[in-house]
């Protein structure tokens, strides 16, 4: 879950599916915790059509914004490395700009198994581990 934070600025090389999806799960859980905390502090209350926010809700929103900014680079790095593991250039991330189809293509790349053995982006990250059947 935390490996992409240790490899913060490493855009080369390869990342396994497990690394990518555990990172995604970790970030989902962090955002979920922020949302639960925000709503527990009264962030969902409505007053005259406008959200009534207390100072603590504002602090949680600022913390969530800071987390989002701090996570941009490791998110891009792990995404680039995941694409490299499937033997695709990191430029493929731009296909995500195509509505619906682009996101589905990227999801497919994130879900498929990486190439066996070394590819043009580096050695197999599963080398030395027993591969599943």
Buried (B, 14 or more C-beta within 10 A) or exposed (E): BEBBBEBEEBBEBBBBBEBBBBBBEBBEEBBEEBBEBBEEBEBEEEEEEEEEBEEBBEEBBEEBEEEBEEBEBBBBBBBBBBBBBBEBEBEBBEBBEEEEEBEEBBEEBBEEEBBEEEBEBEEBBBEEEEEEE
